[in-house]
Each structure stands twice: as structure tokens, then as C-alpha cells.
Amino acid sequence: MEEKVHDGLLFDFYGELLTKKQQEIYRDYAFEDLSLSEMAEEFQMSRQGISEMIHRVTKLLRGYEEKLGLLSEYTRIQALAKEIAESDSLEFCHSKAEEIMKQL
């Protein structure tokens, strides 16, 4: 998965754990694709300050995933659900559904 997309998904899962300012800056960076200069002007910070904030937030998000693993678990369950949806075997679907339920 592309790094920026992966980090955007991490933000979707863990963004609420960040401060409001961290959320706003990261959202502008990841989803609005604003330049460091535009963000620096908007938040009345230096470009260097914005860059450091983005790196700090990215590191935080990756750390949360390392400890909690919500995105990996979501991806795993999503893959199992896709297998179930594409299967014609009721037995297979039942065994995969049981596998998901055991791990929840």
C-alpha cells in the first residue's frame, strides 16, 4: 500500500488521539494536499515547524498502529470478508465466519 495512503488510513483510525491542531495540520497535509507554505501561513507557523509537526504526527500514528494494530486487523478481516463474499461454498463461508468471530 502506498505510504501516504497507508498513513491516511492510520489517521482515519487514530486521528482522534491527536490534538485538534495536530488533526487540522495533518488533515490539510494528507487530504487537502496544501503546501508547507500555505499551511505555514494558515497556522501562523514556520514551514519548518509545519514539517516537523507532520513528521511527529506520522510517527505518532505509526506508533499507535504498532501498539494497537487496528488497521492491520481491519485489513485482515476485510480480506476474509472478501473471500466469504466471493465463495460459493456455504461450508467455507461458515468456517471463515467462525474464524473471524474467534479472533474478535
Protein Blocks (a to p, Z undefined) as FASTA:
>chain_A
ZZklmmmmmmmmmmmmpcfklmmmmmmmmmnopafklmmmmnopafklmmmmmmmmmmmm
mmmmmmnommmmmmmmmmmmmmmmmpcbfklmmmmmmmmmmmZZ
